Amino acid sequence: MEQIIDLRSDTVTKPTPGMRKAMMDAEVGDDVFGEDPTVNALQEKVAKLLKKKAALFLCSGTMANQLAIRAHTQHGDEVIIESEAHTFNYEGGGGSALSGVQFHPLRGNRGVLDPSQIEDAIRPHDHHFAPTRLVCLENTHNRGGGRVYPIEKIGETHHLAKRYGLAMHLDGARLLNASIASGIPPETYARYFDSVSICLSKGLGAPIGSVMAGSHEFIDRVHRFRKMFGGGMRQVGIIAAAGTYALDHHTDRLALDHANAKNLAQGLSGIKGIRIDPNTVETNIIIFDVSEACTDPRRIVEFLKERGVLMIPFGKTLIRAMTHLDVTSQDIERAIEVTTDVFSSLKRRPRQMT
Ligand SMILES: Cc1ncc(COP(=O)(O)O)c(C=O)c1O
């Protein structure tokens, strides 16, 4: 049996030997007392990377987004967000359950909102309405196919937000992918936001962890809510070390993941039954349409799995693949071969579209 090529997500990576050694060697202390030197060093590193005053190590990207909402808002406030955003769709209803906010989702173009849409959505000062308090953007945008959020749109949104007294949070789970793809430094993106979170456990390849950055006052507030949400951890230098290692060793190589993704998209675009424009693939996420194959994406994914290639169904007609640290250019070639075979065999299989 050939090795499995796991393209389901960039979260499936295993720590490398170098990363495991860094974890073994980490100096640790009780982080609830603020005494873990490895955690403190990671927080300082991310604050510096994003040119913010302070940063805090957190369990996950979800925790980061939810803490940002909790710290920026009060119960009954409204949060403007793109309708396909992770924070709105995949965080278990956390915004309403944990912070008592109401989301105002706006349909974007592959994850990107026009500032005029945001302006139209801001509530007037009238006690009938939930006060608009926060704008959340996502860069890169997961359901937008890894799209890099255009910096001009971010700048315009920032000016708008300031004009209306709104806070801005960036779900930067894959901000470093955006930065590597666009050549725009992370701090330039971060400048426009009051809070920015990055994930260490996605393309960067650490086993766990996110870091949120912002002003001293904001991070102090997040620190209190992190405790309240049960996210205060103890000798976590052992995992923070993996995050530091990931930032030092796995940032520049994201360009390889992007090149692999582009190659995969190009290969897939030549397969009958698949629709994808490779020009839309800017980073490590490939979302392709299989409606012309007249077969449920879940079945297609099962057929691919039988041949050792893992992808995930992404709605009624879409499949998503992601490249990462544990995927080579040879794996991409094989994934294209296998997908080609599977699609040509669909003709011989009984049709089913559910
Ligand atoms: C854009 C985005 N934000 C946030 C998250 C949540 O991260 P976590 O799985 O660490 O909670 C994800 C997870 O895939 C994501 O894609």
The ligand as an ORCA input file, in Angstrom:
! r2SCAN-3c Opt
* xyz 0 1
  C      -9.563     30.742      9.174
  C      -9.607     29.921     10.418
  N      -9.758     30.529     11.604
  C      -9.807     29.848     12.746
  C      -9.677     28.482     12.757
  C      -9.793     27.742     14.065
  O      -8.606     27.189     14.481
  P      -8.592     25.991     15.546
  O      -8.907     24.758     14.791
  O      -7.184     26.039     16.071
  O      -9.583     26.303     16.586
  C      -9.513     27.797     11.554
  C      -9.387     26.327     11.538
  O      -9.204     25.695     10.527
  C      -9.476     28.537     10.346
  O      -9.362     27.943      9.150
*
